[in-house]
């Protein structure tokens, strides 16, 4: 449910694919030694948290990521501060934790990914564009596609409340566990997760001051537009006007109607109906 922009950026060079490893045979007469004792490997496999000593929970690691985002063109300091406050490695599998602060999407299971930090930053920056920066500039937010919960955590640093809808039960459960430490913690707004069809939005908490979608449809869902408050803003990927690829679309609701602007080229997984 997450994406990679197609724009090239010098600040985030393409990652080279690793070469295929050749077969290396040990010297004759010397047995191969395991990398670590079996008991330790089993214990590591059962561990739910990132092994200590990697430095991933340090503020410096996140500030380095933020510096790269700033160099790549993200200008909203409130967005950068929110990204600096959330530990992205806590939302990915332990085996991928060392890549958590690179500008790359990572698999989270069930055919879905956690979006690149630059994509998260850009979409939230578009939500904030033109708004007065206050302690909670986004007010009430609806997120379509919770995934692992990372973007909801970032949004909670900027919103009074976040309602996030996820259609895949395993990801809903994963996000609930990942976001448990954020609920009620200082500096975050209220987070409510909903297991349901994102195409329907979530009418009980409407209208929303901001709506953000993490999956691409052929066009914007009418239910989202209906649930957008006057003065609110929606950011979502949809099919490009020419029919090929996807673009971000920004919609503003005014008293006189809707205003739509076409933005950056992106690539998101398709928006699907129903729950699973």
C-alpha positions in Angstrom: 0.0 0.0 0.0 2.9 2.1 -0.2 4.8 3.7 -3.1 8.0 4.8 -4.9 7.9 8.1 -6.8 9.2 7.8 -10.3 11.1 11.1 -10.1 14.8 10.9 -9.9 16.6 12.6 -7.0 20.3 13.1 -6.6 19.8 13.0 -2.9 18.5 9.4 -3.1 20.6 7.5 -5.7 19.3 4.3 -7.0 20.3 1.2 -5.0 22.4 -1.3 -7.0 21.1 -4.8 -7.0 23.5 -7.2 -5.2 25.5 -9.6 -7.5 24.6 -13.2 -7.3 26.8 -14.9 -4.8 29.2 -17.5 -6.1 29.9 -20.8 -4.4 32.9 -20.6 -2.1 34.3 -23.9 -0.9 36.1 -24.2 2.5 39.8 -25.3 2.6 40.2 -29.0 2.7 40.3 -30.5 6.1 38.7 -27.5 7.8 35.0 -27.8 8.8 32.6 -25.0 8.3 31.7 -23.3 11.5 28.2 -21.9 12.2 27.9 -18.1 12.3 26.4 -18.3 15.8 25.3 -21.1 18.1 21.9 -22.6 17.3 20.4 -21.7 20.6 21.3 -18.0 20.0 19.8 -18.1 16.5 16.5 -19.5 17.9 16.5 -16.9 20.6 17.1 -14.1 18.1 14.3 -15.4 15.8 11.8 -15.2 18.7 12.9 -11.7 19.7 10.2 -9.1 18.9 12.4 -6.1 19.1 15.5 -4.9 17.2 18.7 -6.3 18.7 20.4 -3.7 20.9 23.7 -2.1 19.9 22.6 -1.1 16.3 22.0 2.6 17.3 18.7 2.6 15.4 16.9 4.2 18.4 19.2 7.2 18.5 18.0 10.6 17.5 21.0 11.1 15.3 20.0 8.3 12.9 16.6 9.9 12.3 18.1 13.4 12.0 20.4 12.1 9.3 17.3 10.8 7.4 15.6 14.2 7.9 18.7 16.0 6.6 18.5 13.9 3.4 14.8 14.7 3.0 15.4 18.4 3.5 18.2 18.3 0.8 15.7 16.5 -1.5 13.2 19.3 -1.3 11.0 18.7 1.8 10.5 22.2 3.3 7.8 21.9 5.9 9.6 21.9 9.3 6.6 20.5 11.1 6.6 17.4 8.8 10.4 17.0 9.2 10.0 17.2 13.0 7.3 14.6 13.0 9.5 12.2 10.9 12.4 12.8 13.3 10.2 11.9 16.3 9.0 8.5 15.0 11.2 5.4 15.1 10.7 3.9 11.6 12.6 0.8 12.5 10.0 -0.2 15.0 7.5 -0.6 12.1 9.5 -3.0 9.9 10.7 -6.6 10.4 13.8 -7.1 12.4 15.7 -8.5 9.4 15.1 -5.2 7.6 15.7 -2.8 10.5 19.1 -1.7 9.2 17.4 -0.3 6.0 14.7 1.5 8.0 16.2 5.0 7.6 17.1 4.7 3.9 14.8 6.3 1.4 13.3 3.1 0.3 10.0 1.2 0.6 10.2 -2.1 2.5 7.9 -5.2 2.5 5.6 -5.6 5.4 3.9 -8.8 4.3 0.7 -9.6 2.4 2.0 -8.0 -0.8 2.2 -4.6 0.9 5.0 -2.2 1.7 5.9 0.7 4.0 6.2 3.8 1.9 9.5 5.6 1.4 10.1 8.4 3.9 10.2 10.9 1.1 6.8 9.8 -0.1 5.3 10.0 3.4 6.9 13.4 3.8 5.7 14.8 0.5 2.1 13.7 0.9 1.8 15.1 4.4 3.5 18.3 3.2 0.8 18.6 0.6 -1.9 18.1 3.3 -0.3 21.0 5.3 0.3 23.3 2.4 -1.1 26.8 3.2 -2.2 25.9 6.7 -1.1 27.8 9.7 1.5 25.7 11.6 0.1 25.1 15.1 0.5 22.3 17.6 -2.1 20.3 15.7 -2.4 21.8 12.2 -4.2 18.9 10.6 -7.1 18.6 13.0 -9.1 15.4 12.3 -7.4 13.1 9.7 -8.7 10.1 7.8 -6.0 7.7 6.5 -7.0 5.1 3.9 -4.6 2.1 4.2 -3.0 1.7 7.6 -0.4 -0.8 6.5 2.1 -1.3 9.4 1.0 2.0 11.0 4.1 4.1 10.3 2.3 6.9 8.5 -0.4 7.0 11.1 2.3 7.5 13.8 3.8 10.4 11.8 0.3 11.9 11.3 -0.4 11.7 15.0 2.4 14.1 15.7 0.5 16.7 13.5 -3.2 15.9 14.0 -5.6 16.2 16.8 -7.0 12.8 15.9 -6.2 10.1 13.2 -8.8 7.5 12.0 -7.0 4.9 9.9 -8.8 2.2 7.9 -7.2 -1.1 6.9 -8.9 -3.8 4.9 -6.4 -6.7 5.6 -6.9 -8.2 9.0 -3.2 -9.3 9.5 -2.0 -5.8 8.8 -4.7 -4.3 11.0 -3.4 -6.5 13.9 0.2 -5.6 13.1 -0.5 -1.9 13.1 -2.4 -2.2 16.3 0.6 -3.7 18.0 3.0 -1.3 16.4 1.0 1.8 17.4 0.2 0.7 21.0 3.2 2.7 22.4 1.9 5.9 20.7 -1.6 5.9 22.1 -1.8 8.4 24.9 1.8 9.3 24.7 3.0 12.9 25.0 3.1 14.8 21.7 0.7 12.6 19.8 -3.0 13.0 18.9 -5.6 10.3 19.3 -5.2 7.3 17.0 -8.2 5.1 16.1 -7.8 2.0 13.9 -10.7 0.7 11.8 -10.8 -2.7 10.2 -12.9 -2.1 7.1 -13.2 -1.2 3.4 -11.2 2.0 2.8 -13.3 2.9 -0.2 -16.1 3.6 2.2 -14.0 5.9 4.3 -15.4 6.1 7.9 -18.6 8.1 8.1 -19.1 7.9 11.9 -16.2 10.4 12.5 -16.7 12.5 9.4 -16.2 15.2 8.3 -12.4 15.2 8.2 -10.1 18.2 7.9 -7.6 16.0 6.0 -7.8 12.7 4.1 -4.8 10.8 2.8 -4.8 7.5 0.8 -2.0 5.0 0.5 -3.4 3.0 -2.5 -4.3 4.1 -6.0 -7.7 4.0 -7.7 -8.8 4.9 -11.2 -10.5 8.0 -9.7 -11.2 9.5 -6.3 -13.9 7.7 -4.2 -17.0 9.8 -3.9 -17.4 8.8 -0.3 -14.0 10.4 0.5 -15.1 13.7 -1.1 -18.4 13.5 0.8 -16.5 13.1 4.1 -14.1 16.0 3.5 -14.9 19.0 5.5 -15.2 22.5 4.0 -11.7 23.9 4.2 -10.3 20.4 4.2 -7.7 18.9 1.9 -7.4 15.4 0.4 -4.2 13.8 -1.1 -4.5 10.5 -2.9 -2.9 8.7 -5.9 -5.1 8.1 -8.9 -4.6 7.1 -12.5 -2.8 9.8 -14.6 -4.9 11.9 -16.9 -3.4 10.2 -20.0 -4.3 6.8 -18.6 -0.8 5.5 -18.0 0.8 5.5 -14.5 -0.4 7.3 -11.4 -0.2 10.8 -10.0 -0.9 12.4 -6.7 -4.1 14.4 -6.7 -4.8 17.2 -4.2 -8.4 18.2 -3.6 -9.6 21.2 -1.6 -13.2 21.6 -0.5 -14.4 25.2 -0.5 -17.9 26.5 0.3 -18.4 27.0 -3.5 -17.2 23.4 -4.4 -14.1 21.3 -5.0 -10.7 22.4 -6.4 -8.4 19.6 -7.8 -4.7 19.9 -8.6 -2.6 17.2 -10.3 0.7 16.7 -8.5 3.7 14.3 -8.6 4.0 11.0 -10.5 3.9 8.0 -8.1 3.4 4.3 -8.0 1.0 2.8 -5.4 -0.6 -0.6 -5.1 -4.2 -0.7 -6.4 -7.0 0.3 -4.1 -9.3 -2.7 -3.5 -12.8 -3.1 -2.2 -14.0 -5.3 0.7 -12.0 -6.7 3.6 -9.7 -9.7 3.8 
